[in-house]
């Protein structure tokens, strides 16, 4: 018996709330790189290992999570992920009060991200199958919009707490301002854990839509093994390259904005872009790093707008075509960033988030289309492809350290945005080939 849209709305909203939590965790990374460069005097290459610890956890834990979720179900998988996430958040307390080392924070981030990997492995495919197939991309984009709201809040929290106080030269590292947001996060996650323990999500297998299990005889369900379905395999490669681009941009956006907005004249005196100085004054930023973090807040507002509008636009433009158009737009933006027009290019960079907004959910939903009972396993490979985010930042940091230019290292995001452009245009033919693949 089909479940109505109203019956599916509440479980959708419950799962969508999880997107807010991991959005906050991911967006906080955008300010951690610069913070650790300052307070622990690590290089840009070393700070890139923040993303390696986070997205490396996704790579290592996604497949075990999927196999576990196949045994215990979506809801118990979510509960397990929430508990591990809370433990990781609370590990920031001993990392900041006792160990006070870069590597202790990386371990806390790894544990936290292991919980996120389990949650995402369950929540993303659950949303795609919680309704009609044709609405999967838009539905996942809508759920990801909750993620975007967190992306707005997190840089503001980072700017106010982490960069909100001056650190005197030679003073011992003080991590109290970093501990507070993560301790609060841990308590919030425990509350969410309690709520999810009280309510039962509808049981769904496959991608039959409208809350039903997929019919094994459904002609739209592809019978071939996953890796003989090109719309899936190309989706994995595309997601890997896109995530490398997204995380790379996120990781060094603050560095790039500071380098482009604040330059030096022939005498060595600092020249600050007028708009950057004005924005710092109206936000009351204590330091240029805080101003840059607040610029990222604007970028995240654009990101949220893109997420909310993406689902609406798909009513008029097919998801694969919209993906390609946004890929083209971002490629142009990154070329302007690499041109490094002093006091100008930093203003262009935030628009990158507007066009990144739909890419992860669209690639995810498009690659999982018509996979039936293989959906959960396929989702784990999509989550594993997020390991692209572990590889790009250290490499970008190395290029920046080696050539003393943040603009040059954005060559990697450029490659990552070209990939969705190609995948979107090729998708109808890839999906057709998957349907013809032999079982």
C-alpha positions as CSV (number, residue, x, y, z in Angstrom):
1,X,0.0,0.0,0.0
2,X,1.4,3.4,-1.0
3,X,2.1,5.9,1.7
4,X,0.8,9.5,1.0
5,X,3.1,12.5,0.7
6,X,1.8,13.8,4.0
7,X,2.7,10.5,5.7
8,X,6.2,10.8,4.3
9,X,6.7,14.5,5.2
10,X,7.4,14.0,8.9
11,X,10.1,11.3,8.4
12,X,11.6,13.4,5.6
13,X,11.9,16.4,8.0
14,X,13.4,14.2,10.7
15,X,16.1,12.9,8.4
16,X,16.6,16.4,6.9
17,X,17.5,17.7,10.3
18,X,20.5,15.5,10.3
19,X,21.8,17.4,7.2
20,X,22.0,20.5,9.4
21,X,24.3,18.7,11.9
22,X,26.8,17.5,9.4
23,X,26.6,20.8,7.5
24,X,27.7,22.5,10.6
25,X,30.6,20.1,11.1
26,X,31.8,20.5,7.6
27,X,31.5,24.3,7.5
28,X,33.5,24.6,10.7
29,X,36.4,23.1,8.8
30,X,36.6,26.2,6.6
31,X,38.0,28.3,9.5
32,X,40.0,25.5,11.3
33,X,42.7,25.5,8.6
34,X,43.6,29.2,9.1
35,X,43.2,28.9,12.9
36,X,45.7,26.0,13.3
37,X,48.1,27.8,10.9
38,X,48.0,30.7,13.3
39,X,47.8,29.2,16.8
40,X,50.0,26.1,16.2
41,X,52.1,27.5,13.4
42,X,51.5,24.6,11.0
43,X,52.1,25.1,7.3
44,X,49.4,25.2,4.7
45,X,50.4,21.7,3.6
46,X,50.0,20.4,7.2
47,X,46.7,22.2,7.8
48,X,45.4,20.4,4.7
49,X,45.5,17.2,6.7
50,X,42.5,18.5,8.6
51,X,40.4,17.6,5.5
52,X,42.4,14.4,5.1
53,X,41.4,13.2,8.6
54,X,37.8,14.1,7.9
55,X,37.3,12.7,4.5
56,X,39.7,9.9,5.0
57,X,37.2,8.7,7.7
58,X,34.4,8.8,5.1
59,X,36.5,6.6,2.8
60,X,37.4,4.1,5.5
61,X,34.0,3.9,7.2
62,X,31.4,4.2,4.4
63,X,31.5,0.6,3.2
64,X,31.5,-0.9,6.7
65,X,28.6,1.5,7.5
66,X,26.6,0.3,4.4
67,X,27.1,-3.3,5.2
68,X,26.0,-2.7,8.8
69,X,23.0,-0.7,7.7
70,X,21.9,-3.5,5.4
71,X,21.7,-5.7,8.6
72,X,20.3,-3.2,11.1
73,X,18.3,-0.8,8.9
74,X,18.5,2.9,8.2
75,X,17.2,4.1,11.6
76,X,19.6,2.1,13.8
77,X,22.4,3.1,11.4
78,X,21.6,6.8,12.0
79,X,21.5,6.2,15.8
80,X,24.9,4.6,15.7
81,X,26.3,7.4,13.7
82,X,24.9,10.0,16.1
83,X,26.5,8.4,19.1
84,X,30.0,8.2,17.4
85,X,29.6,11.8,16.3
86,X,28.9,12.9,19.8
87,X,32.0,11.1,21.1
88,X,34.1,12.8,18.5
89,X,32.7,16.2,19.4
90,X,33.5,15.6,23.1
91,X,37.0,14.5,22.3
92,X,37.8,18.2,21.5
93,X,37.7,18.8,25.2
94,X,40.8,16.6,26.1
95,X,42.4,17.7,22.8
96,X,42.2,21.3,23.8
97,X,42.7,21.1,27.6
98,X,45.2,18.2,27.9
99,X,47.1,17.3,24.7
100,X,47.0,20.7,22.9
101,X,48.5,19.2,19.8
102,X,47.5,19.4,16.1
103,X,47.4,15.6,15.9
104,X,45.0,15.2,18.9
105,X,42.5,17.5,17.1
106,X,42.9,15.4,13.9
107,X,42.1,12.3,15.9
108,X,38.9,14.0,17.3
109,X,37.9,15.0,13.8
110,X,38.5,11.5,12.5
111,X,36.2,10.0,15.2
112,X,33.6,12.7,14.6
113,X,33.7,12.2,10.9
114,X,33.4,8.4,11.3
115,X,30.0,9.1,12.8
116,X,29.1,11.5,10.0
117,X,30.0,8.8,7.4
118,X,27.6,6.4,9.0
119,X,24.8,9.0,9.2
120,X,25.3,10.1,5.6
121,X,25.5,6.5,4.3
122,X,22.0,6.0,5.7
123,X,20.4,9.4,5.3
124,X,21.3,10.3,1.7
125,X,19.9,7.2,0.1
126,X,16.9,7.1,2.4
127,X,15.9,10.6,1.2
128,X,16.3,9.6,-2.5
129,X,13.9,6.6,-2.1
130,X,11.4,8.4,0.1
131,X,9.1,9.3,-2.7
132,X,8.8,9.2,-6.5
133,X,12.0,8.5,-8.5
134,X,11.7,11.5,-10.8
135,X,11.8,13.8,-7.7
136,X,14.9,12.2,-6.1
137,X,17.4,14.9,-7.1
138,X,15.1,17.7,-6.1
139,X,14.2,15.9,-2.8
140,X,17.8,15.4,-1.9
141,X,18.6,19.0,-2.8
142,X,15.8,20.2,-0.5
143,X,17.1,18.1,2.3
144,X,20.6,19.4,1.6
145,X,19.2,22.9,2.0
146,X,19.1,22.2,5.8
147,X,22.8,21.5,5.4
148,X,23.2,24.9,3.8
149,X,21.6,26.8,6.7
150,X,24.2,25.2,8.9
151,X,26.9,26.4,6.4
152,X,25.7,29.9,7.1
153,X,25.8,29.6,10.8
154,X,29.2,27.8,11.2
155,X,31.5,30.4,9.7
156,X,29.8,33.1,11.8
157,X,30.4,30.9,14.9
158,X,34.0,30.4,13.8
159,X,34.5,34.1,13.2
160,X,33.0,35.1,16.5
161,X,34.5,32.3,18.7
162,X,37.7,31.1,17.1
163,X,38.9,34.4,15.5
164,X,37.0,36.6,18.0
165,X,40.0,37.2,20.3
166,X,43.5,38.4,19.7
167,X,46.3,35.9,20.4
168,X,49.4,37.7,21.8
169,X,52.7,36.8,20.1
170,X,54.5,34.1,22.0
171,X,51.5,33.4,24.3
172,X,50.6,29.8,25.0
173,X,48.0,28.3,22.7
174,X,44.5,28.8,24.2
175,X,41.9,26.4,22.7
176,X,38.9,27.4,24.9
177,X,37.2,29.2,22.1
178,X,37.5,26.1,19.9
179,X,36.3,23.7,22.6
180,X,33.0,25.5,23.3
181,X,31.3,25.1,19.9
182,X,32.2,21.4,19.8
183,X,31.1,20.7,23.3
184,X,27.7,22.4,22.5
185,X,27.6,20.3,19.3
186,X,28.1,17.1,21.3
187,X,25.1,17.9,23.6
188,X,22.9,18.8,20.7
189,X,23.7,15.6,19.0
190,X,22.7,13.6,22.1
191,X,19.4,15.4,22.2
192,X,18.8,14.5,18.5
193,X,19.8,10.9,19.4
194,X,17.1,10.9,22.0
195,X,14.5,12.2,19.6
196,X,15.3,9.6,16.9
197,X,15.1,6.9,19.6
198,X,11.5,7.8,20.2
199,X,10.1,7.8,16.7
200,X,10.1,5.0,14.1
201,X,11.0,5.8,10.5
202,X,9.1,4.0,7.7
203,X,11.0,0.9,6.5
204,X,12.2,1.3,2.9
205,X,14.2,-1.1,0.7
206,X,15.3,-0.3,-2.8
207,X,14.0,2.7,-4.7
208,X,10.5,1.8,-5.5
209,X,9.2,5.3,-4.5
210,X,6.3,6.4,-2.4
211,X,7.6,4.5,0.5
212,X,7.3,1.1,-1.2
213,X,9.9,-1.6,-1.6
214,X,11.1,-1.9,-5.1
215,X,9.4,-4.6,-7.1
216,X,12.0,-7.1,-8.3
217,X,10.2,-7.3,-11.6
218,X,10.1,-3.5,-12.2
219,X,11.4,-3.0,-15.7
220,X,12.9,0.4,-14.7
221,X,15.3,-1.3,-12.2
222,X,18.6,-2.1,-13.7
223,X,19.7,-5.7,-13.2
224,X,23.4,-5.5,-14.0
225,X,26.0,-5.4,-11.3
226,X,26.9,-1.9,-10.1
227,X,30.2,-1.5,-11.9
228,X,28.7,-2.5,-15.2
229,X,26.4,0.5,-15.1
230,X,28.2,3.5,-16.5
231,X,25.7,6.1,-15.1
232,X,26.8,4.8,-11.6
233,X,30.5,4.4,-12.2
234,X,30.9,7.8,-14.0
235,X,28.9,9.2,-11.1
236,X,31.5,7.9,-8.6
237,X,34.4,9.5,-10.5
238,X,32.5,12.7,-10.9
239,X,31.7,12.9,-7.2
240,X,35.3,12.2,-6.3
241,X,36.5,15.1,-8.5
242,X,33.7,17.4,-7.4
243,X,34.3,16.8,-3.7
244,X,38.0,17.4,-4.2
245,X,37.0,20.8,-5.7
246,X,34.5,21.7,-3.1
247,X,36.7,20.8,-0.1
248,X,39.7,22.5,-1.7
249,X,37.8,25.7,-2.2
250,X,36.4,25.5,1.4
251,X,39.8,24.7,2.9
252,X,41.7,27.7,1.5
253,X,39.0,30.3,0.9
254,X,40.0,32.3,4.0
255,X,43.7,32.2,2.9
256,X,42.8,33.3,-0.6
257,X,40.5,36.1,0.5
258,X,43.2,37.5,2.9
259,X,45.9,37.2,0.2
260,X,43.8,38.9,-2.5
261,X,42.1,41.5,-0.4
262,X,45.2,42.6,1.6
263,X,48.3,43.4,-0.4
264,X,51.5,45.3,0.1
265,X,52.9,48.4,-1.7
266,X,56.5,48.9,-2.7
267,X,57.4,50.1,0.8
268,X,55.8,47.0,2.4
269,X,52.8,48.8,3.8
270,X,49.5,46.9,3.8
271,X,46.9,47.9,1.3
272,X,43.4,46.6,2.2
273,X,40.6,46.4,-0.4
274,X,38.1,49.2,0.5
275,X,35.1,46.9,0.5
276,X,36.9,44.3,2.7
277,X,37.8,47.1,5.2
278,X,34.3,48.4,5.2
279,X,32.8,44.9,5.7
280,X,35.2,44.3,8.6
281,X,34.1,47.5,10.3
282,X,30.3,46.8,10.0
283,X,30.7,43.3,11.3
284,X,33.0,44.4,14.1
285,X,35.6,41.8,13.2
286,X,38.5,41.7,15.6
287,X,40.9,40.5,13.0
288,X,41.2,40.3,9.2
289,X,40.8,36.5,9.6
290,X,37.4,37.1,11.2
291,X,36.4,39.4,8.4
292,X,37.4,36.7,5.9
293,X,35.3,34.2,7.9
294,X,32.3,36.5,7.7
295,X,32.8,36.7,3.9
296,X,32.4,33.0,3.9
297,X,29.1,33.5,5.7
298,X,27.9,35.5,2.7
299,X,29.1,32.6,0.5
300,X,27.1,30.2,2.5
301,X,24.0,32.4,2.2
302,X,24.4,32.0,-1.6
303,X,25.0,28.3,-1.0
304,X,21.6,28.0,0.8
305,X,19.9,30.1,-1.9
306,X,21.2,27.7,-4.5
307,X,20.0,24.6,-2.5
308,X,16.5,25.9,-2.0
309,X,16.2,27.2,-5.5
310,X,17.7,24.1,-7.1
311,X,14.7,21.9,-6.4
312,X,12.4,24.5,-7.9
313,X,14.5,25.0,-11.0
314,X,14.4,21.2,-11.8
315,X,10.7,21.6,-12.5
316,X,11.7,23.5,-15.6
317,X,15.2,22.3,-16.4
318,X,16.3,18.6,-16.2
319,X,18.7,18.0,-13.3
320,X,21.5,16.7,-15.5
321,X,21.4,19.9,-17.7
322,X,21.3,22.1,-14.6
323,X,24.3,20.3,-13.3
324,X,26.2,21.0,-16.5
325,X,25.2,24.7,-16.6
326,X,26.3,25.2,-13.0
327,X,29.6,23.4,-13.7
328,X,30.3,25.9,-16.5
329,X,29.5,28.8,-14.3
330,X,31.9,27.6,-11.6
331,X,34.7,26.9,-14.1
332,X,34.5,30.5,-15.2
333,X,34.5,31.7,-11.5
334,X,37.6,29.7,-10.7
335,X,39.4,31.0,-13.8
336,X,38.8,34.6,-12.5
337,X,40.1,33.5,-9.1
338,X,43.2,32.1,-10.7
339,X,43.7,35.4,-12.6
340,X,44.2,36.8,-9.1
341,X,43.0,40.4,-9.8
342,X,44.1,42.1,-6.7
343,X,41.3,43.5,-4.5
344,X,38.8,42.2,-7.0
345,X,39.0,38.3,-7.3
346,X,38.1,37.8,-3.6
347,X,34.7,39.3,-4.3
348,X,34.1,36.8,-7.1
349,X,35.0,33.7,-5.1
350,X,31.8,33.6,-2.9
351,X,29.6,33.0,-6.0
352,X,31.3,29.7,-6.4
353,X,29.1,28.4,-3.5
354,X,26.0,29.4,-5.3
355,X,26.8,27.0,-8.2
356,X,28.3,24.3,-6.0
357,X,25.0,24.1,-4.1
358,X,23.3,21.4,-6.2
359,X,26.3,19.4,-7.3
360,X,26.6,16.8,-4.5
361,X,22.9,16.0,-4.2
362,X,22.3,15.9,-8.0
363,X,25.4,13.7,-8.7
364,X,24.4,11.4,-5.8
365,X,20.7,11.0,-6.8
366,X,21.5,10.7,-10.6
367,X,24.1,7.9,-10.0
368,X,21.7,5.9,-7.7
369,X,18.8,6.0,-10.2
370,X,17.1,2.7,-11.0
371,X,19.5,0.6,-8.8
372,X,16.7,-1.1,-6.8
373,X,18.1,-3.4,-4.1
374,X,21.6,-2.3,-4.8
375,X,20.9,1.3,-3.7
376,X,22.3,1.0,-0.2
377,X,25.6,-0.5,-1.4
378,X,25.8,2.1,-4.2
379,X,25.3,4.8,-1.7
380,X,28.3,3.6,0.3
381,X,30.5,3.9,-2.8
382,X,29.2,7.4,-3.3
383,X,30.1,8.3,0.3
384,X,33.5,6.6,-0.2
385,X,34.1,8.9,-3.2
386,X,34.1,11.8,-0.8
387,X,37.8,10.8,-0.1
388,X,38.5,13.3,-2.9
389,X,38.2,15.8,-0.1
390,X,41.1,14.2,1.7
391,X,43.5,14.4,-1.2
392,X,43.0,17.9,-2.6
393,X,43.7,20.2,0.4
394,X,47.2,18.9,1.2
395,X,48.1,19.0,-2.5
396,X,46.7,22.6,-2.7
397,X,48.5,23.5,0.4
398,X,51.8,22.1,-1.0
399,X,51.3,24.2,-4.2
400,X,50.6,27.3,-2.1
401,X,53.7,26.8,0.1
402,X,55.9,25.9,-2.9
403,X,54.9,28.8,-5.2
404,X,53.8,31.3,-2.5
405,X,50.5,31.8,-4.3
406,X,47.0,30.7,-3.3
407,X,45.6,31.5,-6.8
408,X,47.8,28.9,-8.5
409,X,46.5,26.0,-6.3
410,X,42.9,26.6,-7.5
411,X,43.8,24.6,-10.7
412,X,42.6,21.5,-8.8
413,X,39.1,22.9,-8.1
414,X,38.9,23.9,-11.8
415,X,39.4,20.2,-12.8
416,X,36.7,19.2,-10.2
417,X,34.1,21.6,-11.7
418,X,34.8,20.5,-15.3
419,X,33.9,16.9,-14.3
420,X,30.2,17.6,-13.4
421,X,29.8,19.6,-16.6
422,X,30.8,16.6,-18.7
423,X,28.8,14.1,-16.5
424,X,25.6,16.2,-16.8
425,X,25.7,16.4,-20.6
426,X,26.6,12.7,-20.9
427,X,24.1,11.4,-18.4
428,X,21.1,10.5,-20.6
429,X,23.3,8.3,-22.8
430,X,25.0,6.8,-19.7
431,X,21.7,5.9,-18.1
432,X,20.5,4.3,-21.4
433,X,23.7,2.2,-21.5
434,X,23.1,1.1,-17.9
435,X,19.6,-0.1,-18.8
436,X,21.0,-2.2,-21.6
437,X,23.9,-3.7,-19.6
438,X,23.6,-7.5,-19.2
439,X,22.7,-8.8,-15.8
